């Protein structure tokens, strides 16, 4: 049983990138599905597929790599606020992550930082 599904999602993607995998499979949840959609909309992944055949379901994510350098387009995945150490800021104090290219996740909402202000 995972105690932190967001950390599990990020760790699986980071590990797949470090190993050079093209596809990563992640146990599905509604929050993880929304995070996947945002990564796709922002151009960080090639494609995704939701497979709901099993009880929990699986998310298959095709990772995106640069053609010339073969490096992942995802340079860094980091979780700032954790269950044991919450970070609270107002919308006006929200930092722009990677000049607006990053993604910020709330308890019930996940948004690209370019949509915050």
N, C-alpha and C positions, 0 to 999 in steps of 0.2 A: 504494500500500500504506500503510495507516494504522499508525503505530507505537504508538499509544495508543488502543485502541478505546473506552475509557470516556470519554476526553476528546472523541473524535469524537462519541459519543452525546450528551454534554452540550452540545457546541457546536452540533450540529444542532438540538436542542430550543431552546436559547437564541436562535439565529438565526431560527427559525420564529416564536417568540414576538415577537421584536423586529420582524419583518416583518408580524405580525398574521395569519399563516396559521392556518387551522383544522386542517389535517392536515400531518404531517411524515412523510416516508419515510426509514427508516434501514436500512442493510445489517444483516442479522441475524447474531447469534451467540447461543450459549446464555447468556452473561453478560448481553447486552443484553436478551434475552427476560425474564430474571429481574428485571432492573432495571425493565423496562416493567410487569411484573406488580405489583411493589411500588408504583410510581407510581399504578397503577390502584386497588390495594387501599387506598391511603392517600387517594384522592380527588383526586389532582392532575391526572389526565387523564380524559376522558369515556369513551374506549374504545380498544381496540387490536385489530389483526388481524395474525396471522403468515401471510405468504404464502411458502410453500416451493416455488413452481413453478420458480424459477431455482436455480442451483447453490448460491449462498449464501443466498438467501432475502431477504425484505424485511419489515420491521416497519412497519406503518402505525399512527401514533398520532394520535388525535383530541384536540387540545388543549382544555383547559377554560378558559372565560372567565367572569367574573362578569357577570350579566345587567344590572345597573344601570350599572356603570362601564365595562364592556367590557374590563377589565384581566384579564390572565392570573392564574389562581390560583397559578401558580408565580411567586414573587417573586424568587427568587435560586437559581441553580444554581452550585455552586462545588465544585471538587475540591481537597481539602486535601493529600493525599498523592499525589505524582506519581512516575513512574518514576525521575526524576533526584533526587528528594528525598522519601524515605519518612518518614512520621510513624508511630512506634510507641508505643502506650500500652496499658496493661492495661485490662481491662473495667471495673474500678472507677474508673479515671481518665478514661474516655471521656466527653467533654462531651455534654450534652443539646443537640441542635441544634434551634433554634427551638422550645424548650419541649416537645421530644418529637415534633414534627411533621416533623423532618428525617429523612434517610435516610443511613445509613453503609454503605459498601461495603468489604468485606474482599477479600483475594485470591481466596478461593473461596466467599465468602458475602456476601450483601447483605441487610441488615436495616433496618427502621425503628428509629429510636433509642428508641422507646417499648418495644421488645422486648428491649433490651440488659440491663437490670438487673432 
